[in-house]
Amino acid sequence: MSADRALKRCSWANPNNPRYLRYHDEEWGVACHDDQKLYEMLLLESFQAGLSWEIILNKREAFRAAFDGFDLDAVCAYDAEKIDALMQNPAIVRNRRKLESAVTNSRVFRDIRSEFGSFDAFLRGFTDGAVLVETDPAVTTNALSDRVSAELKRRGMKFVGSTIIYYYLQAVGVIFSHSPECFCYQRLAALDHFS
């Protein structure tokens, strides 16, 4: 894919932000089965709560550096001293509750991965591996995001409300939400992605 500004995209993709266009064109909505990437996206989405995704995306590399390359075991080992150090990092979102929950969520993610063999297996179990197509941009939650959110909360995760989880499921391709006019939708429809 390219960041070609002439392509028709989903209306939310800021045409003035090449990073955002690349994210839209190459990542968003692509079915992801890699636990490392699923972890990274869940961690980043949890920081989005109350903010725009574009803010988080623009800080993605700073988050990567601050969180040891999104190394799950490293983040699981973070202590209060590490949280204090992260609170001094102006390149990331410095919200103590979100930072603390990133550690808690990482530990829950690791537990889920151990229980199910992979986080992907846990996540895809909610749809029996099917991709849901939902292209109404006004929708920000659904029954699936409600169920996944409730289960993650039950297991102890924070900042994983239904709206955040809906955006997460869109991002990792469990819910496919490119608008029908978008070149990404057209490309995947041509590949019979939805059957």
C-alpha positions as CSV (number, residue, x, y, z in Angstrom):
1,M,0.0,0.0,0.0
2,S,1.0,3.6,-0.3
3,A,0.1,6.9,1.3
4,D,-1.3,8.1,-2.1
5,R,-3.5,11.0,-1.2
6,A,-5.7,10.5,-4.3
7,L,-7.1,7.2,-3.1
8,K,-10.6,7.1,-1.6
9,R,-10.4,6.2,2.1
10,C,-12.5,6.1,5.2
11,S,-13.5,9.6,6.2
12,W,-11.6,9.4,9.5
13,A,-8.2,8.9,7.9
14,N,-6.6,12.4,8.2
15,P,-5.2,13.1,4.7
16,N,-2.6,15.5,6.2
17,N,-1.0,12.9,8.4
18,P,1.1,10.4,6.4
19,R,1.5,8.1,9.5
20,Y,-2.3,8.0,9.8
21,L,-2.7,7.2,6.1
22,R,-0.2,4.3,6.3
23,Y,-2.0,3.0,9.4
24,H,-5.3,3.1,7.6
25,D,-4.0,1.6,4.4
26,E,-1.7,-1.1,5.8
27,E,-2.9,-2.1,9.3
28,W,-6.4,-1.1,10.3
29,G,-8.9,-3.9,9.6
30,V,-6.3,-6.4,8.5
31,A,-6.9,-9.7,10.3
32,C,-4.1,-10.1,12.8
33,H,-3.2,-13.4,14.4
34,D,0.2,-12.5,15.9
35,D,0.0,-12.2,19.7
36,Q,2.9,-9.7,19.8
37,K,0.9,-7.3,17.6
38,L,-2.4,-8.1,19.3
39,Y,-0.7,-7.2,22.6
40,E,0.8,-4.0,21.2
41,M,-2.5,-2.8,19.9
42,L,-4.4,-3.7,23.1
43,L,-1.9,-1.7,25.1
44,L,-2.1,1.3,22.8
45,E,-5.9,1.2,22.6
46,S,-6.2,1.3,26.3
47,F,-4.2,4.5,26.3
48,Q,-6.7,6.0,23.8
49,A,-9.5,6.2,26.4
50,G,-10.6,9.8,26.4
51,L,-8.2,10.7,23.6
52,S,-8.1,10.4,19.8
53,W,-6.4,7.4,18.2
54,E,-4.4,9.9,16.1
55,I,-2.7,11.2,19.3
56,I,-1.8,7.7,20.3
57,L,-0.6,6.7,16.9
58,N,1.6,9.8,16.7
59,K,3.2,8.6,20.0
60,R,3.4,5.0,19.0
61,E,7.2,4.9,18.6
62,A,7.7,6.7,21.9
63,F,5.4,4.1,23.6
64,R,7.5,1.4,21.9
65,A,10.7,2.8,23.4
66,A,9.1,3.4,26.8
67,F,7.6,-0.1,27.0
68,D,10.7,-2.1,26.1
69,G,9.6,-2.7,22.5
70,F,6.2,-3.9,23.8
71,D,8.0,-6.9,25.4
72,L,5.2,-8.6,27.3
73,D,7.4,-10.2,30.0
74,A,9.3,-7.0,30.6
75,V,6.1,-5.0,31.0
76,C,4.6,-7.6,33.3
77,A,7.7,-7.1,35.6
78,Y,7.2,-3.3,35.9
79,D,7.0,-2.0,39.5
80,A,6.1,1.3,41.1
81,E,9.6,2.7,40.4
82,K,9.2,2.0,36.7
83,I,5.8,3.6,36.7
84,D,7.3,6.7,38.4
85,A,9.9,6.8,35.6
86,L,7.3,6.5,32.9
87,M,5.4,9.4,34.5
88,Q,8.5,11.5,33.8
89,N,8.4,10.7,30.1
90,P,6.9,13.6,28.1
91,A,6.8,11.6,24.9
92,I,4.0,9.3,26.1
93,V,0.6,9.7,27.7
94,R,1.4,10.3,31.4
95,N,-1.6,9.1,33.2
96,R,-0.7,7.1,36.3
97,R,-3.9,5.0,36.2
98,K,-3.4,4.1,32.6
99,L,0.3,3.2,33.2
100,E,-0.6,1.0,36.2
101,S,-3.4,-0.7,34.2
102,A,-0.9,-1.3,31.3
103,V,1.0,-3.5,33.7
104,T,-2.1,-5.2,35.1
105,N,-3.5,-5.7,31.6
106,S,-0.2,-7.2,30.5
107,R,-0.3,-9.8,33.2
108,V,-3.9,-10.7,32.4
109,F,-2.9,-10.9,28.7
110,R,-0.1,-13.3,29.6
111,D,-2.5,-15.4,31.7
112,I,-5.0,-15.6,28.9
113,R,-2.3,-16.6,26.4
114,S,-1.2,-19.4,28.8
115,E,-4.8,-20.6,29.2
116,F,-5.8,-20.6,25.6
117,G,-2.5,-21.2,23.9
118,S,-2.6,-17.8,22.3
119,F,-4.4,-14.5,22.8
120,D,-5.5,-14.8,19.2
121,A,-7.3,-18.1,20.0
122,F,-9.1,-16.5,23.0
123,L,-10.2,-13.5,20.8
124,R,-11.3,-15.5,17.7
125,G,-13.2,-17.8,20.0
126,F,-15.8,-15.1,20.4
127,T,-16.7,-15.3,16.6
128,D,-15.6,-18.8,15.8
129,G,-12.9,-17.2,13.7
130,A,-15.4,-15.3,11.5
131,V,-14.8,-11.6,10.5
132,L,-17.8,-9.4,11.2
133,V,-18.5,-6.7,8.6
134,E,-19.9,-3.5,10.2
135,T,-19.4,-0.3,8.2
136,D,-21.7,2.2,9.9
137,P,-19.3,4.8,11.3
138,A,-21.8,5.8,14.0
139,V,-21.5,2.4,15.6
140,T,-19.0,2.4,18.5
141,T,-20.1,-0.7,20.4
142,N,-21.9,-3.9,19.6
143,A,-22.8,-7.2,21.3
144,L,-19.4,-8.6,20.5
145,S,-17.4,-5.7,22.0
146,D,-19.7,-5.9,25.1
147,R,-18.9,-9.6,25.6
148,V,-15.2,-9.2,25.0
149,S,-15.0,-6.2,27.3
150,A,-17.0,-7.9,30.0
151,E,-14.7,-10.9,29.9
152,L,-11.5,-8.9,30.0
153,K,-12.8,-6.8,32.9
154,R,-13.9,-10.0,34.7
155,R,-10.3,-11.2,34.4
156,G,-9.0,-7.9,35.8
157,M,-8.2,-5.6,32.9
158,K,-8.8,-1.9,33.1
159,F,-9.5,0.7,30.4
160,V,-11.1,-1.9,28.2
161,G,-14.7,-0.6,28.0
162,S,-16.9,-1.7,25.2
163,T,-16.0,1.3,23.0
164,I,-12.3,0.8,23.4
165,I,-12.7,-2.9,22.7
166,Y,-14.8,-2.1,19.6
167,Y,-12.0,0.0,18.2
168,Y,-9.5,-2.7,19.1
169,L,-11.6,-5.3,17.3
170,Q,-11.8,-3.1,14.3
171,A,-8.0,-2.4,14.4
172,V,-7.0,-6.1,14.5
173,G,-9.6,-7.2,11.9
174,V,-12.1,-9.1,14.0
175,I,-14.6,-6.4,12.9
176,F,-14.1,-5.1,9.4
177,S,-15.3,-1.5,9.1
178,H,-13.7,0.1,6.1
179,S,-16.4,2.1,4.3
180,P,-17.7,0.6,1.1
181,E,-16.3,3.6,-0.8
182,C,-12.8,3.0,0.6
183,F,-10.2,1.4,-1.6
184,C,-9.4,-1.1,1.2
185,Y,-13.0,-2.3,1.2
186,Q,-13.0,-2.6,-2.6
187,R,-9.7,-4.5,-2.6
188,L,-10.8,-7.0,0.0
189,A,-14.2,-7.4,-1.6
190,A,-12.4,-8.4,-4.8
191,L,-10.5,-11.0,-2.9
192,D,-13.8,-12.4,-1.5
193,H,-12.6,-11.6,2.0
194,F,-16.1,-11.5,3.5
195,S,-17.3,-15.0,2.5
